[in-house]
Amino acid sequence: MSSAHLPPHMRPERSFQGLILALQTFWAEKGCVILQPYDMEVGAGTSHPGTMLRSLGPRPWNAAYVQPSRRPKDGRYGENPNRLQHYYQFQVILKPNPPNLQELYLGSLEAIGLDPKLHDIRFVEDDWENPTLGAWGLGWECWCDGMEVSQFTYFQQVAGIECAPVSGELTYGLERLACYLQNVESIMELNFNGREGAEKVTYREVFLQAEQEYSRYNFEHADTAALFRRFAEAETECRALLGKGESGERHLMVQPAYDQCLKAGHAFNLLDARGVISVTERQSYILRVRELAKACGAAWLKTEAGGAAA
Amino acid sequence: MPDLLLELLSEEIPARMQADAAAHLQKAVTDALVARGCLYEGARAVVTPRRIALSVHGLPAASPDVKEERKGPRVGAPEAAIQGFLKAAGLTSIDQATIQSDPKKGDSYIAVIDKPGRPVPEVIAEIVPEIIRAFPWPKSMRWGAASVSSSSLRWVRPLQSILCTFGPETEDPEVIRFAIDGIIAGDTTRGHRFMAPGDIRVRRMDDYLTSLEKAFVVADPEERKRRILTDARNLCFAQGLELVEDEGLLNEVAGLVEWPVVLMGAFEESFLAIPDEVIRATIRANQKCFVVRDPKTGRLANRFVLTANLEASDGGRAIVAGNERVIRARLSDALYFWQTDQKPLPDFENAAAKPLDQRMAKLRALNVVFHEKLGTQGERVDRIKALARHIAPLVGADPDLAERAAELAKADLMTEVVGEFPEVQGLMGRKYALLQGEHESVAAAIEDHYKPQGPSDRVPTDKVAVAVALADKLDTLVGFWAIDEKPTGSKDPFALRRAALGVIRLVMENGLSMKLVPAAVLSGRAIMADLLQAHAGKVKGTLELARHTGDLNPDGLLSRLTHTSTDAVRALRGTPIVAIPPQDWERHRSADLLSFFHDRLKVLLRDQGQRHDLVDAVLASGEGNDDLLLVVRRVEALAGLLGTEDGKNLLAGTKRAINILRIEEKRDGRAYDGAPDSALVHAKGEPEERALFALLQSASAHARDHVAREDYAGAMKALAELRPAVDAFFDKVTVNAEDAALRENRLKILAELRAATATVADFSKIEG
């Protein structure tokens, strides 16, 4: 499938939004549910309950979505061409992974204009691990001409629980991919809407101010005492909700509890960016979030979507 | 003679695991064949990112017939035992068994079972699935629908197909059909993922290799390496440049491609302002590309060599352009980091004058924790400074330079370059130090104070570097000893064994005679002061809180605790090391740490071929054991002594003396220390006794003299002179004489011998 039939402003190699739409169309045609971003601050598409919780339990699940990802520490006041504290990931999760997942993935690259006869596409070892989610898997960084364009993982464990069956997860770093496709050196130069002249909207117009403002907030002004409190409150509430949701063999309130786990995670990321968490404390905070994630994962298996018997 | 061809095609295998996997497959299959009597002429395994292939040639068509003997019960054993034997051996009547006679055990039954040979394909179909299921990948995974079951097949990445053929050279081979988790073995494989993705039917290794070559796969990793290296050198040569060769990178790159296509790219010359090491780290670690040297300058050129996995339709233009983009972005980052690190640090311009000092100020200000119980990096640097200053004169270094180097040693942790490439930590500190005009030795010490990091790492020789390296490692060791976090078994999360080995190598390879215990005591006091200070801070915080809430009487317990801690800190900080002798707790802790050093020393000396019992013997002699150089010299001298006839005999005599003393002292419930009665020796002693007595006085004085001058070879020589007298004594003199006074005196002479040899080692610990 090629993008040649699309009007120029919709083509993934000319338009940031065109790239997103092309990936959505591709994966929708492969049978995925197209979700919308989760409405909370998360560090990666994996944290979306559509991956984190849905990858647990026996039920088949195929979904794709864009997830805005917040990495407070990666902020550079909009001055670094490749680093942002807020960026987009395109996430695909297929449970169980189909046997031809690599071919499907390569098809998606063709769909966005990367011809594998012209570009050097490689699967380079990368054992993926997300310690705050208690998750790990084996897979690769996918390289296109030396640039990492995606992460490809077969989940082995999520929330400390063995995946049965295993899901295949694909994560596309959209800004970096778009820079490559549009042949620009800086994310801020990206053509967002694919139009030219007066109609053209760049990534800079959409996001530069936000990057500057959030970098100030993340590094200089976030109220650390409040964040420490927020962390503790979220942790407490997560545990409380997990307790209150217990109902015999079933659990009735996993997702609200998981939201609190995400809140704790984001508070931790901000504290980390503020540089007020030492290396050793860091480990213990990560462990605390992981314990919440594990408890949520275990509770999820007691829900209908988690595959618990009716 | 038929050949076996086996290929396991999978999704991309990590480069670092490929060679071991191929070797394992070859060994496992050939071992299993041989174990079943199937001998072979040769075997060869090849591996690419997507496949491991094995050919075993010159196999028989069938495994040989074998006769297996099974031992049964003795003749006349109970019926139940006989029946059990018949069942196990597959016999219907005991008449089918033969009787074996044994003069000792009597007659017993033996069943001889004929095991006819089996067709080798059957054997292969049996062993290969077992080998695949038990394959020892460093990390393996489950996948797909089958992974609902935890017993599904595990492989390094999803296994896609299996090729397995068997047959003689001249004929079409047969396909060995077996299935493993739904994958059925066949006789087809696939070529290059993009250039020849279709199925290929193959027969044997030779046509397998040529078919794959036509399908753009170089199956042999050595051939891929050869092609990459040749092409890379040629590309460089054509430009008047030379490849910076890198065996590790070459191995990795050869494991990332099936069809290597070597291309050259360039980056802007302005990036050459970045130090070569940083350019190389950037390009190697992130992009797995080679860097290129300009032979005229010896520095890097603005080129790099990449290895693609594709003959692209545009001749590689897009691939080179893409790689150049990425490398440009990476180098822009690196250049920015390198320049930023040399500039004043925002918010810390006023904290210190020079850039590296400002980074150090930031490290202090951030209170970056070294270890939760051992305080911050800043506190640690302060301790290392004091300790380096103390050690400097002992190793011949300038104390001011040592202190300065320690102050800056960790500052590069706050630089951008090190944040990005931890592997250039230390090296960057050195470069930035030179840029801000530090003394050469200070700069060298910043880089080298982490060394040696392992048994083969370089040991610093600059005296300032040696002082800081020792201080750094001692602070680590003493600190973790203070909080009782010692290595146990295989667990050594803080690499304390490596630190101790580092101290030993620093001392030995620089020929430093230096006592470790006083340095450890000094270091321990500084650590205690920091621990107490942290404690006092916590108590003070609690106290203030309590005052606010009106919960506490200001003269209460907490308040007094604060004062006590603060006083203790002041005492520990304010007292010069010499003023207070080591306290009991300090002696215990130092002794424990010292025995840890001794254990590492034993391991090191054993690896160098030294006998462990000699080390034990030297260490058991007591004093001076915290000077590791002297311990080693004594061990060497002792080994020298025992290498001579005199030494061996002296050892035998001394051990005999020690044995006799042990027995007699135990029996009499007393020690025979103290001087023998000289008058009695002369009045009633045998001539041999008188001779030994006289010689002992002079030899042991000589030995002591030599020891005092650290001349251990001399001490050993002095002791060796005792040998004839000792031999003669045991020849002619009865120690347990009937005359009690004479017996006591003779035992005392033996005790003198024991004492004389103990000046260098405890001979009872020496084996043989």
Chai-1 contact restraints between the chains, C-beta under 6 A:
chainA,res_idxA,chainB,res_idxB,connection_type,confidence,min_distance_angstrom,max_distance_angstrom,comment,restraint_id
A,N82,B,A329,contact,1.0,0.0,6.0,A-B,restraint_1
A,P96,B,G144,contact,1.0,0.0,6.0,A-B,restraint_2
A,P96,B,A145,contact,1.0,0.0,6.0,A-B,restraint_3
A,N97,B,W143,contact,1.0,0.0,6.0,A-B,restraint_4
A,N97,B,G144,contact,1.0,0.0,6.0,A-B,restraint_5
A,P99,B,G144,contact,1.0,0.0,6.0,A-B,restraint_6
A,Q102,B,E11,contact,1.0,0.0,6.0,A-B,restraint_7
A,P116,B,F194,contact,1.0,0.0,6.0,A-B,restraint_8
A,K117,B,S313,contact,1.0,0.0,6.0,A-B,restraint_9
A,L118,B,A312,contact,1.0,0.0,6.0,A-B,restraint_10
A,L118,B,S313,contact,1.0,0.0,6.0,A-B,restraint_11
A,L118,B,A318,contact,1.0,0.0,6.0,A-B,restraint_12
A,H119,B,A318,contact,1.0,0.0,6.0,A-B,restraint_13
A,D120,B,A308,contact,1.0,0.0,6.0,A-B,restraint_14
A,D120,B,N309,contact,1.0,0.0,6.0,A-B,restraint_15
A,D120,B,L310,contact,1.0,0.0,6.0,A-B,restraint_16
A,D120,B,I319,contact,1.0,0.0,6.0,A-B,restraint_17
A,R122,B,N309,contact,1.0,0.0,6.0,A-B,restraint_18
A,F123,B,E12,contact,1.0,0.0,6.0,A-B,restraint_19
A,E125,B,P14,contact,1.0,0.0,6.0,A-B,restraint_20
A,L138,B,M141,contact,1.0,0.0,6.0,A-B,restraint_21
A,D145,B,I319,contact,1.0,0.0,6.0,A-B,restraint_22
A,D145,B,G322,contact,1.0,0.0,6.0,A-B,restraint_23
A,D145,B,N323,contact,1.0,0.0,6.0,A-B,restraint_24
A,G146,B,Q287,contact,1.0,0.0,6.0,A-B,restraint_25
A,G146,B,N323,contact,1.0,0.0,6.0,A-B,restraint_26
A,G146,B,V326,contact,1.0,0.0,6.0,A-B,restraint_27
A,M147,B,V326,contact,1.0,0.0,6.0,A-B,restraint_28
A,Y154,B,M141,contact,1.0,0.0,6.0,A-B,restraint_29
A,Y154,B,W143,contact,1.0,0.0,6.0,A-B,restraint_30
A,Q156,B,M141,contact,1.0,0.0,6.0,A-B,restraint_31
A,A164,B,V148,contact,1.0,0.0,6.0,A-B,restraint_32
A,P165,B,A145,contact,1.0,0.0,6.0,A-B,restraint_33
A,P165,B,S147,contact,1.0,0.0,6.0,A-B,restraint_34
A,P165,B,V148,contact,1.0,0.0,6.0,A-B,restraint_35
A,V166,B,R142,contact,1.0,0.0,6.0,A-B,restraint_36
A,V166,B,W143,contact,1.0,0.0,6.0,A-B,restraint_37
A,V166,B,S147,contact,1.0,0.0,6.0,A-B,restraint_38
A,G275,B,L366,contact,1.0,0.0,6.0,A-B,restraint_39
A,S278,B,V369,contact,1.0,0.0,6.0,A-B,restraint_40
A,V279,B,V369,contact,1.0,0.0,6.0,A-B,restraint_41
A,T280,B,V369,contact,1.0,0.0,6.0,A-B,restraint_42
A,T280,B,E372,contact,1.0,0.0,6.0,A-B,restraint_43
